[in-house]
Amino acid sequence: METDVTGAVRGALLSGEYLPRQHLIEADLCERFGAGPADVRSALRLLAVEGLIAARTTERVGRAQAEQLRGIGASMARAVADGELMTYSDLNARLHRCVRDIAGHETADQVLERLRAQVVRHHSVLSLMPGRARVSLPRHQRIIEAMIAKDPTAAEAAMRDHGATAVEALRMLEAGRHRAS
């Protein structure tokens, strides 16, 4: 349920249903998304952490980190071109770890690591979905370029866009499983 609420709130934010910096009222979100307060609070924390990680990374990217990010991005592009989906999946995890390391925000990193542990199975399945790597690669590249350009607004938008497409892919995967059963 938490992932559904996070995706739904993220989608509403990305589609412009809420204005930037608009105060979101927990009770209203619970009612709108049919979720409990704990799920809504968790979703808002995750969305805040995503934005915080993107902004902090842009502040802290130096020359060495920029080269590391570019290198991972280039390796990801080669893996997609060569059809090496498991390599792409491993590089994807490496990129996410690198971004968190550069951000250097221990609390945010702990929250994301706990969530990553919960969705690691889905991550591997997503990486193997036909066409998924070709969808996520340009989004990863946008994140990398925005961070290297030290543009926190673009980095956060790219990260949210990437997250939204991952959530949508998970929904499609889940819908396919329900149809098959």
SULRAWO-V772041 format. One record per residue. N is the residue number from 1. BURIAL is # if it has 16 or more other ideal C-beta (glycine too) atoms within 10 Angstrom, else .. Layout:
n:N burial:BURIAL
n:N burial:BURIAL
This chain:
n:1 burial:.
n:2 burial:#
n:3 burial:#
n:4 burial:#
n:5 burial:#
n:6 burial:#
n:7 burial:#
n:8 burial:#
n:9 burial:#
n:10 burial:#
n:11 burial:.
n:12 burial:.
n:13 burial:#
n:14 burial:.
n:15 burial:.
n:16 burial:.
n:17 burial:.
n:18 burial:.
n:19 burial:.
n:20 burial:.
n:21 burial:.
n:22 burial:.
n:23 burial:.
n:24 burial:.
n:25 burial:.
n:26 burial:.
n:27 burial:.
n:28 burial:.
n:29 burial:#
n:30 burial:#
n:31 burial:.
n:32 burial:.
n:33 burial:#
n:34 burial:.
n:35 burial:#
n:36 burial:.
n:37 burial:.
n:38 burial:.
n:39 burial:#
n:40 burial:#
n:41 burial:#
n:42 burial:#
n:43 burial:#
n:44 burial:#
n:45 burial:.
n:46 burial:#
n:47 burial:#
n:48 burial:.
n:49 burial:#
n:50 burial:#
n:51 burial:#
n:52 burial:#
n:53 burial:#
n:54 burial:#
n:55 burial:#
n:56 burial:#
n:57 burial:#
n:58 burial:#
n:59 burial:.
n:60 burial:.
n:61 burial:#
n:62 burial:.
n:63 burial:.
n:64 burial:.
n:65 burial:#
n:66 burial:#
n:67 burial:.
n:68 burial:#
n:69 burial:#
n:70 burial:.
n:71 burial:.
n:72 burial:#
n:73 burial:#
n:74 burial:.
n:75 burial:#
n:76 burial:#
n:77 burial:#
n:78 burial:.
n:79 burial:#
n:80 burial:#
n:81 burial:.
n:82 burial:.
n:83 burial:.
n:84 burial:#
n:85 burial:#
n:86 burial:.
n:87 burial:#
n:88 burial:#
n:89 burial:#
n:90 burial:#
n:91 burial:#
n:92 burial:#
n:93 burial:.
n:94 burial:.
n:95 burial:#
n:96 burial:#
n:97 burial:.
n:98 burial:#
n:99 burial:#
n:100 burial:#
n:101 burial:.
n:102 burial:#
n:103 burial:#
n:104 burial:.
n:105 burial:#
n:106 burial:.
n:107 burial:.
n:108 burial:#
n:109 burial:#
n:110 burial:.
n:111 burial:#
n:112 burial:#
n:113 burial:.
n:114 burial:.
n:115 burial:#
n:116 burial:.
n:117 burial:.
n:118 burial:.
n:119 burial:.
n:120 burial:.
n:121 burial:.
n:122 burial:.
n:123 burial:.
n:124 burial:.
n:125 burial:.
n:126 burial:#
n:127 burial:#
n:128 burial:.
n:129 burial:#
n:130 burial:.
n:131 burial:.
n:132 burial:#
n:133 burial:#
n:134 burial:.
n:135 burial:.
n:136 burial:#
n:137 burial:#
n:138 burial:.
n:139 burial:#
n:140 burial:#
n:141 burial:#
n:142 burial:#
n:143 burial:#
n:144 burial:#
n:145 burial:#
n:146 burial:#
n:147 burial:#
n:148 burial:#
n:149 burial:.
n:150 burial:.
n:151 burial:#
n:152 burial:#
n:153 burial:.
n:154 burial:#
n:155 burial:#
n:156 burial:#
n:157 burial:#
n:158 burial:#
n:159 burial:#
n:160 burial:#
n:161 burial:#
n:162 burial:#
n:163 burial:#
n:164 burial:#
n:165 burial:.
n:166 burial:#
n:167 burial:#
n:168 burial:.
n:169 burial:#
n:170 burial:#
n:171 burial:.
n:172 burial:.
n:173 burial:.
n:174 burial:.
n:175 burial:.
n:176 burial:.
n:177 burial:.
n:178 burial:.
n:179 burial:.
n:180 burial:.
n:181 burial:.
